[in-house]
């Protein structure tokens, strides 16, 4: 029984960590937009950035969208395309 519990726990931890970071591109960082270029492009699309992060192979922002709603957004750092956008409650 203990063996099954350990396997289940490890499976759950692995699945959780897989969702912690998004995979937005497989291109090397020398192909990515600079942080400044990215921020300028995101702001031109109507995002107001309050927090910027670079987890895994994505650019991530917290802030508001052009409608003024709070968002968490993952972007492809090569072209700036939205990979995932989550509206905050």
N, CA, C and O atoms as a Tinker XYZ file with bonds, in Angstrom:
   356  protein
     1  N      0.824000   -1.198000    0.000000    73     2
     2  CA     0.000000    0.000000    0.000000    64     1     3
     3  C      0.871000    1.266000    0.000000    63     2     4     5
     4  O      0.596000    2.230000   -0.714000    81     3
     5  N      1.916000    1.232000    0.813000    73     3     6
     6  CA     2.805000    2.398000    0.909000    64     5     7
     7  C      3.467000    2.677000   -0.441000    63     6     8     9
     8  O      3.660000    3.833000   -0.819000    81     7
     9  N      3.808000    1.618000   -1.158000    73     7    10
    10  CA     4.436000    1.774000   -2.473000    64     9    11
    11  C      3.485000    2.496000   -3.430000    63    10    12    13
    12  O      3.912000    3.379000   -4.173000    81    11
    13  N      2.216000    2.133000   -3.418000    73    11    14
    14  CA     1.234000    2.773000   -4.295000    64    13    15
    15  C      1.011000    4.233000   -3.917000    63    14    16    17
    16  O      0.824000    5.088000   -4.783000    81    15
    17  N      1.034000    4.505000   -2.630000    73    15    18
    18  CA     0.883000    5.888000   -2.156000    64    17    19
    19  C      2.052000    6.744000   -2.638000    63    18    20    21
    20  O      1.858000    7.880000   -3.070000    81    19
    21  N      3.266000    6.195000   -2.561000    73    19    22
    22  CA     4.447000    6.932000   -3.019000    64    21    23
    23  C      4.373000    7.181000   -4.528000    63    22    24    25
    24  O      4.696000    8.275000   -4.990000    81    23
    25  N      3.956000    6.187000   -5.287000    73    23    26
    26  CA     3.840000    6.338000   -6.740000    64    25    27
    27  C      2.792000    7.386000   -7.073000    63    26    28    29
    28  O      3.013000    8.223000   -7.949000    81    27
    29  N      1.665000    7.354000   -6.395000    73    27    30
    30  CA     0.600000    8.333000   -6.636000    64    29    31
    31  C      1.071000    9.740000   -6.295000    63    30    32    33
    32  O      0.779000   10.684000   -7.029000    81    31
    33  N      1.789000    9.888000   -5.201000    73    31    34
    34  CA     2.302000   11.193000   -4.793000    64    33    35
    35  C      3.299000   11.727000   -5.819000    63    34    36    37
    36  O      3.231000   12.895000   -6.202000    81    35
    37  N      4.222000   10.878000   -6.263000    73    35    38
    38  CA     5.200000   11.305000   -7.267000    64    37    39
    39  C      4.522000   11.672000   -8.577000    63    38    40    41
    40  O      4.919000   12.638000   -9.229000    81    39
    41  N      3.513000   10.920000   -8.967000    73    39    42
    42  CA     2.773000   11.230000  -10.191000    64    41    43
    43  C      2.097000   12.578000  -10.081000    63    42    44    45
    44  O      2.142000   13.373000  -11.020000    81    43
    45  N      1.473000   12.847000   -8.951000    73    43    46
    46  CA     0.799000   14.122000   -8.730000    64    45    47
    47  C      1.797000   15.277000   -8.745000    63    46    48    49
    48  O      1.530000   16.313000   -9.353000    81    47
    49  N      2.926000   15.115000   -8.092000    73    47    50
    50  CA     3.945000   16.170000   -8.072000    64    49    51
    51  C      4.490000   16.429000   -9.468000    63    50    52    53
    52  O      4.711000   17.582000   -9.837000    81    51
    53  N      4.707000   15.400000  -10.233000    73    51    54
    54  CA     5.202000   15.556000  -11.604000    64    53    55
    55  C      4.179000   16.276000  -12.458000    63    54    56    57
    56  O      4.535000   17.171000  -13.225000    81    55
    57  N      2.925000   15.907000  -12.340000    73    55    58
    58  CA     1.868000   16.551000  -13.120000    64    57    59
    59  C      1.734000   18.013000  -12.728000    63    58    60    61
    60  O      1.539000   18.868000  -13.593000    81    59
    61  N      1.834000   18.312000  -11.445000    73    59    62
    62  CA     1.732000   19.699000  -10.988000    64    61    63
    63  C      2.874000   20.532000  -11.521000    63    62    64    65
    64  O      2.651000   21.655000  -11.972000    81    63
    65  N      4.093000   20.018000  -11.484000    73    63    66
    66  CA     5.231000   20.794000  -11.972000    64    65    67
    67  C      5.167000   20.982000  -13.479000    63    66    68    69
    68  O      5.708000   21.958000  -13.998000    81    67
    69  N      4.528000   20.081000  -14.180000    73    67    70
    70  CA     4.408000   20.230000  -15.631000    64    69    71
    71  C      3.532000   21.418000  -15.986000    63    70    72    73
    72  O      3.723000   22.028000  -17.038000    81    71
    73  N      2.580000   21.758000  -15.137000    73    71    74
    74  CA     1.701000   22.891000  -15.397000    64    73    75
    75  C      2.271000   24.191000  -14.851000    63    74    76    77
    76  O      1.748000   25.263000  -15.153000    81    75
    77  N      3.324000   24.119000  -14.058000    73    75    78
    78  CA     3.877000   25.326000  -13.449000    64    77    79
    79  C      4.516000   26.241000  -14.495000    63    78    80    81
    80  O      4.453000   27.463000  -14.359000    81    79
    81  N      5.115000   25.683000  -15.511000    73    79    82
    82  CA     5.750000   26.486000  -16.548000    64    81    83
    83  C      5.126000   26.166000  -17.893000    63    82    84    85
    84  O      4.813000   25.011000  -18.185000    81    83
    85  N      4.953000   27.166000  -18.690000    73    83    86
    86  CA     4.435000   26.985000  -20.044000    64    85    87
    87  C      5.607000   26.838000  -21.004000    63    86    88    89
    88  O      6.687000   27.382000  -20.773000    81    87
    89  N      5.383000   26.101000  -22.071000    73    87    90
    90  CA     6.350000   26.010000  -23.151000    64    89    91
    91  C      5.809000   26.854000  -24.296000    63    90    92    93
    92  O      4.836000   26.482000  -24.951000    81    91
    93  N      6.447000   27.989000  -24.528000    73    91    94
    94  CA     5.963000   28.925000  -25.540000    64    93    95
    95  C      6.768000   28.879000  -26.825000    63    94    96    97
    96  O      6.255000   29.231000  -27.887000    81    95
    97  N      8.018000   28.450000  -26.745000    73    95    98
    98  CA     8.862000   28.346000  -27.932000    64    97    99
    99  C      9.985000   27.364000  -27.660000    63    98   100   101
   100  O     10.357000   27.123000  -26.512000    81    99
   101  N     10.515000   26.804000  -28.726000    73    99   102
   102  CA    11.701000   25.959000  -28.582000    64   101   103
   103  C     12.923000   26.635000  -29.208000    63   102   104   105
   104  O     13.992000   26.032000  -29.302000    81   103
   105  N     12.758000   27.876000  -29.629000    73   103   106
   106  CA    13.883000   28.619000  -30.214000    64   105   107
   107  C     14.802000   29.160000  -29.116000    63   106   108   109
   108  O     14.336000   29.451000  -28.014000    81   107
   109  N     16.088000   29.296000  -29.398000    73   107   110
   110  CA    17.034000   29.809000  -28.395000    64   109   111
   111  C     16.777000   31.285000  -28.086000    63   110   112   113
   112  O     16.179000   32.008000  -28.882000    81   111
   113  N     17.245000   31.713000  -26.910000    73   111   114
   114  CA    16.991000   33.081000  -26.440000    64   113   115
   115  C     17.536000   34.159000  -27.368000    63   114   116   117
   116  O     17.031000   35.282000  -27.353000    81   115
   117  N     18.547000   33.854000  -28.171000    73   115   118
   118  CA    19.057000   34.876000  -29.086000    64   117   119
   119  C     18.072000   35.183000  -30.213000    63   118   120   121
   120  O     18.281000   36.126000  -30.976000    81   119
   121  N     17.004000   34.399000  -30.325000    73   119   122
   122  CA    15.946000   34.649000  -31.311000    64   121   123
   123  C     14.754000   35.394000  -30.695000    63   122   124   125
   124  O     13.849000   35.820000  -31.412000    81   123
   125  N     14.757000   35.547000  -29.378000    73   123   126
   126  CA    13.656000   36.193000  -28.667000    64   125   127
   127  C     13.720000   37.709000  -28.808000    63   126   128   129
   128  O     14.794000   38.272000  -29.019000    81   127
   129  N     12.567000   38.371000  -28.691000    73   127   130
   130  CA    12.545000   39.832000  -28.571000    64   129   131
   131  C     13.207000   40.196000  -27.251000    63   130   132   133
   132  O     13.189000   39.408000  -26.305000    81   131
   133  N     13.786000   41.376000  -27.186000    73   131   134
   134  CA    14.300000   41.837000  -25.900000    64   133   135
   135  C     13.110000   42.135000  -24.995000    63   134   136   137
   136  O     11.986000   42.304000  -25.468000    81   135
   137  N     13.363000   42.197000  -23.717000    73   135   138
   138  CA    12.297000   42.522000  -22.765000    64   137   139
   139  C     11.678000   43.880000  -23.094000    63   138   140   141
   140  O     10.459000   44.036000  -23.034000    81   139
   141  N     12.503000   44.851000  -23.436000    73   139   142
   142  CA    12.009000   46.195000  -23.765000    64   141   143
   143  C     11.139000   46.172000  -25.021000    63   142   144   145
   144  O     10.081000   46.801000  -25.051000    81   143
   145  N     11.576000   45.452000  -26.059000    73   143   146
   146  CA    10.780000   45.337000  -27.292000    64   145   147
   147  C      9.437000   44.677000  -27.007000    63   146   148   149
   148  O      8.393000   45.124000  -27.483000    81   147
   149  N      9.486000   43.599000  -26.216000    73   147   150
   150  CA     8.263000   42.881000  -25.884000    64   149   151
   151  C      7.285000   43.777000  -25.130000    63   150   152   153
   152  O      6.104000   43.845000  -25.471000    81   151
   153  N      7.782000   44.459000  -24.105000    73   151   154
   154  CA     6.907000   45.317000  -23.303000    64   153   155
   155  C      6.266000   46.411000  -24.165000    63   154   156   157
   156  O      5.085000   46.723000  -24.007000    81   155
   157  N      7.041000   46.979000  -25.059000    73   155   158
   158  CA     6.518000   48.019000  -25.948000    64   157   159
   159  C      5.395000   47.449000  -26.823000    63   158   160   161
   160  O      4.358000   48.088000  -27.001000    81   159
   161  N      5.609000   46.241000  -27.369000    73   159   162
   162  CA     4.597000   45.606000  -28.220000    64   161   163
   163  C      3.341000   45.262000  -27.409000    63   162   164   165
   164  O      2.226000   45.494000  -27.876000    81   163
   165  N      3.509000   44.715000  -26.212000    73   163   166
   166  CA     2.362000   44.345000  -25.381000    64   165   167
   167  C      1.558000   45.590000  -24.998000    63   166   168   169
   168  O      0.327000   45.566000  -25.018000    81   167
   169  N      2.248000   46.669000  -24.652000    73   167   170
   170  CA     1.553000   47.908000  -24.302000    64   169   171
   171  C      0.823000   48.499000  -25.507000    63   170   172   173
   172  O     -0.243000   49.097000  -25.357000    81   171
   173  N      1.395000   48.334000  -26.702000    73   171   174
   174  CA     0.733000   48.804000  -27.919000    64   173   175
   175  C     -0.552000   48.012000  -28.187000    63   174   176   177
   176  O     -1.473000   48.520000  -28.827000    81   175
   177  N     -0.611000   46.770000  -27.697000    73   175   178
   178  CA    -1.815000   45.943000  -27.836000    64   177   179
   179  C     -2.856000   46.261000  -26.746000    63   178   180   181
   180  O     -3.944000   45.685000  -26.743000    81   179
   181  N     -2.523000   47.175000  -25.826000    73   179   182
   182  CA    -3.480000   47.577000  -24.802000    64   181   183
   183  C     -3.244000   47.007000  -23.421000    63   182   184   185
   184  O     -4.024000   47.277000  -22.509000    81   183
   185  N     -2.179000   46.217000  -23.237000    73   183   186
   186  CA    -1.875000   45.685000  -21.911000    64   185   187
   187  C     -1.147000   46.731000  -21.078000    63   186   188   189
   188  O     -0.276000   47.441000  -21.579000    81   187
   189  N     -1.509000   46.820000  -19.809000    73   187   190
   190  CA    -0.761000   47.626000  -18.840000    64   189   191
   191  C     -0.073000   46.612000  -17.925000    63   190   192   193
   192  O     -0.733000   45.827000  -17.244000    81   191
   193  N      1.244000   46.641000  -17.918000    73   191   194
   194  CA     2.035000   45.635000  -17.211000    64   193   195
   195  C      2.366000   46.122000  -15.807000    63   194   196   197
   196  O      2.962000   47.185000  -15.629000    81   195
   197  N      1.967000   45.323000  -14.802000    73   195   198
   198  CA     2.342000   45.639000  -13.433000    64   197   199
   199  C      3.453000   44.713000  -12.939000    63   198   200   201
   200  O      4.211000   45.067000  -12.035000    81   199
   201  N      3.542000   43.510000  -13.547000    73   199   202
   202  CA     4.598000   42.563000  -13.183000    64   201   203
   203  C      4.990000   41.780000  -14.427000    63   202   204   205
   204  O      4.129000   41.311000  -15.172000    81   203
   205  N      6.293000   41.642000  -14.649000    73   203   206
   206  CA     6.835000   40.904000  -15.788000    64   205   207
   207  C      7.681000   39.757000  -15.253000    63   206   208   209
   208  O      8.457000   39.940000  -14.314000    81   207
   209  N      7.533000   38.563000  -15.852000    73   207   210
   210  CA     8.338000   37.402000  -15.481000    64   209   211
   211  C      8.770000   36.676000  -16.748000    63   210   212   213
   212  O      8.194000   36.880000  -17.817000    81   211
   213  N      9.781000   35.833000  -16.624000    73   211   214
   214  CA    10.234000   35.019000  -17.748000    64   213   215
   215  C     10.393000   33.573000  -17.260000    63   214   216   217
   216  O     11.508000   33.094000  -17.055000    81   215
   217  N      9.237000   32.880000  -17.077000    73   215   218
   218  CA     9.324000   31.480000  -16.650000    64   217   219
   219  C      9.498000   30.550000  -17.841000    63   218   220   221
   220  O      8.821000   30.715000  -18.855000    81   219
   221  N     10.376000   29.597000  -17.737000    73   219   222
   222  CA    10.543000   28.637000  -18.829000    64   221   223
   223  C     10.872000   29.323000  -20.132000    63   222   224   225
   224  O     11.827000   30.095000  -20.222000    81   223
   225  N     10.073000   29.033000  -21.139000    73   223   226
   226  CA    10.329000   29.603000  -22.464000    64   225   227
   227  C      9.255000   30.616000  -22.859000    63   226   228   229
   228  O      8.894000   30.727000  -24.030000    81   227
   229  N      8.754000   31.346000  -21.875000    73   227   230
   230  CA     7.688000   32.329000  -22.108000    64   229   231
   231  C      8.055000   33.679000  -21.507000    63   230   232   233
   232  O      8.927000   33.787000  -20.645000    81   231
   233  N      7.364000   34.697000  -21.990000    73   231   234
   234  CA     7.290000   35.958000  -21.282000    64   233   235
   235  C      5.916000   35.957000  -20.624000    63   234   236   237
   236  O      4.928000   35.586000  -21.257000    81   235
   237  N      5.845000   36.366000  -19.370000    73   235   238
   238  CA     4.588000   36.361000  -18.629000    64   237   239
   239  C      4.368000   37.734000  -18.016000    63   238   240   241
   240  O      5.288000   38.337000  -17.463000    81   239
   241  N      3.144000   38.214000  -18.121000    73   239   242
   242  CA     2.822000   39.482000  -17.486000    64   241   243
   243  C      1.600000   39.330000  -16.593000    63   242   244   245
   244  O      0.746000   38.468000  -16.801000    81   243
   245  N      1.550000   40.191000  -15.600000    73   243   246
   246  CA     0.360000   40.410000  -14.788000    64   245   247
   247  C      0.034000   41.879000  -14.972000    63   246   248   249
   248  O      0.932000   42.721000  -14.995000    81   247
   249  N     -1.225000   42.182000  -15.100000    73   247   250
   250  CA    -1.632000   43.565000  -15.286000    64   249   251
   251  C     -3.065000   43.625000  -15.738000    63   250   252   253
   252  O     -3.905000   42.855000  -15.274000    81   251
   253  N     -3.350000   44.547000  -16.651000    73   251   254
   254  CA    -4.709000   44.679000  -17.178000    64   253   255
   255  C     -4.676000   44.638000  -18.699000    63   254   256   257
   256  O     -3.686000   45.010000  -19.329000    81   255
   257  N     -5.798000   44.171000  -19.279000    73   255   258
   258  CA    -5.923000   44.159000  -20.734000    64   257   259
   259  C     -6.569000   45.461000  -21.198000    63   258   260   261
   260  O     -6.819000   46.352000  -20.387000    81   259
   261  N     -6.838000   45.576000  -22.492000    73   259   262
   262  CA    -7.368000   46.839000  -23.015000    64   261   263
   263  C     -8.766000   47.149000  -22.495000    63   262   264   265
   264  O     -9.208000   48.295000  -22.563000    81   263
   265  N     -9.475000   46.134000  -21.972000    73   263   266
   266  CA   -10.786000   46.366000  -21.365000    64   265   267
   267  C    -10.678000   46.748000  -19.890000    63   266   268   269
   268  O    -11.687000   47.012000  -19.236000    81   267
   269  N     -9.453000   46.775000  -19.373000    73   267   270
   270  CA    -9.232000   47.136000  -17.982000    64   269   271
   271  C     -9.396000   45.984000  -17.001000    63   270   272   273
   272  O     -9.412000   46.202000  -15.789000    81   271
   273  N     -9.521000   44.754000  -17.512000    73   271   274
   274  CA    -9.667000   43.581000  -16.652000    64   273   275
   275  C     -8.292000   43.052000  -16.263000    63   274   276   277
   276  O     -7.362000   43.049000  -17.070000    81   275
   277  N     -8.177000   42.601000  -15.005000    73   275   278
   278  CA    -6.907000   42.055000  -14.540000    64   277   279
   279  C     -6.646000   40.721000  -15.223000    63   278   280   281
   280  O     -7.533000   39.872000  -15.321000    81   279
   281  N     -5.403000   40.549000  -15.700000    73   279   282
   282  CA    -5.037000   39.349000  -16.447000    64   281   283
   283  C     -3.670000   38.819000  -16.042000    63   282   284   285
   284  O     -2.825000   39.530000  -15.498000    81   283
   285  N     -3.496000   37.550000  -16.330000    73   283   286
   286  CA    -2.187000   36.887000  -16.305000    64   285   287
   287  C     -2.039000   36.321000  -17.709000    63   286   288   289
   288  O     -2.887000   35.548000  -18.154000    81   287
   289  N     -0.971000   36.696000  -18.415000    73   287   290
   290  CA    -0.838000   36.305000  -19.815000    64   289   291
   291  C      0.552000   35.741000  -20.076000    63   290   292   293
   292  O      1.562000   36.303000  -19.652000    81   291
   293  N      0.578000   34.599000  -20.796000    73   291   294
   294  CA     1.827000   34.010000  -21.273000    64   293   295
   295  C      1.958000   34.327000  -22.758000    63   294   296   297
   296  O      1.008000   34.163000  -23.523000    81   295
   297  N      3.142000   34.782000  -23.158000    73   295   298
   298  CA     3.408000   35.151000  -24.550000    64   297   299
   299  C      4.575000   34.347000  -25.099000    63   298   300   301
   300  O      5.487000   33.968000  -24.364000    81   299
   301  N      4.531000   34.093000  -26.404000    73   299   302
   302  CA     5.681000   33.551000  -27.107000    64   301   303
   303  C      6.684000   34.702000  -27.216000    63   302   304   305
   304  O      6.351000   35.746000  -27.778000    81   303
   305  N      7.898000   34.540000  -26.694000    73   303   306
   306  CA     8.858000   35.643000  -26.689000    64   305   307
   307  C      9.494000   35.933000  -28.046000    63   306   308   309
   308  O     10.211000   36.923000  -28.189000    81   307
   309  N      9.243000   35.090000  -29.038000    73   307   310
   310  CA     9.815000   35.309000  -30.363000    64   309   311
   311  C      9.004000   36.346000  -31.133000    63   310   312   313
   312  O      9.571000   37.294000  -31.675000    81   311
   313  N      7.702000   36.179000  -31.185000    73   311   314
   314  CA     6.859000   37.104000  -31.947000    64   313   315
   315  C      5.848000   37.861000  -31.108000    63   314   316   317
   316  O      5.194000   38.781000  -31.600000    81   315
   317  N      5.713000   37.477000  -29.832000    73   315   318
   318  CA     4.789000   38.167000  -28.951000    64   317   319
   319  C      3.360000   37.655000  -28.984000    63   318   320   321
   320  O      2.465000   38.292000  -28.429000    81   319
   321  N      3.126000   36.502000  -29.631000    73   319   322
   322  CA     1.771000   35.945000  -29.687000    64   321   323
   323  C      1.337000   35.459000  -28.310000    63   322   324   325
   324  O      2.143000   34.927000  -27.547000    81   323
   325  N      0.051000   35.645000  -27.997000    73   323   326
   326  CA    -0.510000   35.166000  -26.730000    64   325   327
   327  C     -0.598000   33.645000  -26.791000    63   326   328   329
   328  O     -1.146000   33.081000  -27.738000    81   327
   329  N     -0.052000   32.992000  -25.774000    73   327   330
   330  CA    -0.119000   31.541000  -25.650000    64   329   331
   331  C     -1.278000   31.168000  -24.731000    63   330   332   333
   332  O     -2.015000   30.221000  -25.008000    81   331
   333  N     -1.438000   31.910000  -23.643000    73   331   334
   334  CA    -2.527000   31.678000  -22.700000    64   333   335
   335  C     -2.840000   32.990000  -21.998000    63   334   336   337
   336  O     -1.934000   33.709000  -21.575000    81   335
   337  N     -4.112000   33.295000  -21.877000    73   335   338
   338  CA    -4.537000   34.488000  -21.150000    64   337   339
   339  C     -5.589000   34.073000  -20.124000    63   338   340   341
   340  O     -6.586000   33.432000  -20.458000    81   339
   341  N     -5.348000   34.445000  -18.888000    73   339   342
   342  CA    -6.271000   34.110000  -17.813000    64   341   343
   343  C     -6.774000   35.385000  -17.171000    63   342   344   345
   344  O     -5.984000   36.207000  -16.709000    81   343
   345  N     -8.087000   35.552000  -17.142000    73   343   346
   346  CA    -8.676000   36.705000  -16.455000    64   345   347
   347  C     -8.673000   36.423000  -14.964000    63   346   348   349
   348  O     -9.075000   35.343000  -14.532000    81   347
   349  N     -8.223000   37.383000  -14.182000    73   347   350
   350  CA    -8.176000   37.232000  -12.734000    64   349   351
   351  C     -9.537000   37.592000  -12.140000    63   350   352   353
   352  O    -10.262000   38.424000  -12.684000    81   351
   353  N     -9.866000   36.967000  -11.037000    73   351   354
   354  CA   -11.134000   37.257000  -10.360000    64   353   355
   355  C    -11.031000   38.487000   -9.498000    63   354   356
   356  O    -12.007000   38.875000   -8.856000    81   355
